Amino acid sequence: MNMTNIILLGPPGAGKGTQAARISAEYGIPHISTGDIFRENIKQGTELGKKAQEYMNKGELVPDSLVIEIAEDRLQKDDCRNGFLLDGFPRTVTQAEALDNFLASNGGKIDWVLDLEVEKDVLMKRLLGRRVCKDCGATFNVVGMPPKKEGICDNCGGQLKQRADDTEETVNNRIDVYNNETKPLVAYYERIGNIRHLDGAAGLENVFNEIKRIVSGS
């Protein structure tokens, strides 16, 4: 396990999804989102999925031990041989330590932790302006990336809707929870010295160019 191993950090609305897709394509590494893994395991009815569903049904956070188990299982797949991009994991210092130990036991390490920083008022505008196609799932934004025709998806012509969890109260809460959860994680990687902070509001191209500069070591 060597090559390019990256963790992407950033609050909701920081543009992680867009940058993750570009990084994955640029370096030929899989974009691993723990949220997607949970959903996939639940859909397939795996043992891990059943365990995770029990906690989620109670409205509880999935415990570190189970999240770590699911992540380690995914990182052992063949497509991770040349590296990977982690999104949504680790979320706690316990998870970060477990990940470092797991990689070290396989002769690997995290090369870069990329932290997309965006001011809260900008995040609020982005998230409240987000619109998702109910048919194909494509995402647009009335603030920065509007569809060609208002309320209509550019890709499939489907109707664009605001996500149920994109209300001011919920968005506010999600950003606060992220900031509180992530501060110890940022401090952990600061100590290790492999974290780089990026201005997530600098525009898609500028952010991606900065990511390429960091990863190439220039």
HELIX and SHEET records of a PDB file:
HELIX    1   1 LYS A   16  TYR A   27  1                                  12    
HELIX    2   2 THR A   34  GLN A   44  1                                  11    
HELIX    3   3 GLU A   47  ASN A   57  1                                  11    
HELIX    4   4 ASP A   64  LEU A   75  1                                  12    
HELIX    5   5 ASP A   78  CYS A   80  5                                   3    
HELIX    6   6 VAL A   93  SER A  105  1                                  13    
HELIX    7   7 LYS A  120  LEU A  128  1                                   9    
HELIX    8   8 GLU A  168  ILE A  192  1                                  25    
HELIX    9   9 LEU A  204  SER A  216  1                                  13    
SHEET    1   A 5 HIS A  31  SER A  33  0                                        
SHEET    2   A 5 GLY A  83  ASP A  87  1                                        
SHEET    3   A 5 THR A   4  LEU A   9  1                                        
SHEET    4   A 5 TRP A 112  GLU A 117  1                                        
SHEET    5   A 5 ILE A 195  ASP A 199  1                                        
SHEET    1   B 3 THR A 139  ASN A 141  0                                        
SHEET    2   B 3 ARG A 130  CYS A 133 -1                                        
SHEET    3   B 3 LEU A 160  LYS A 161 -1                                        
END                                                                             
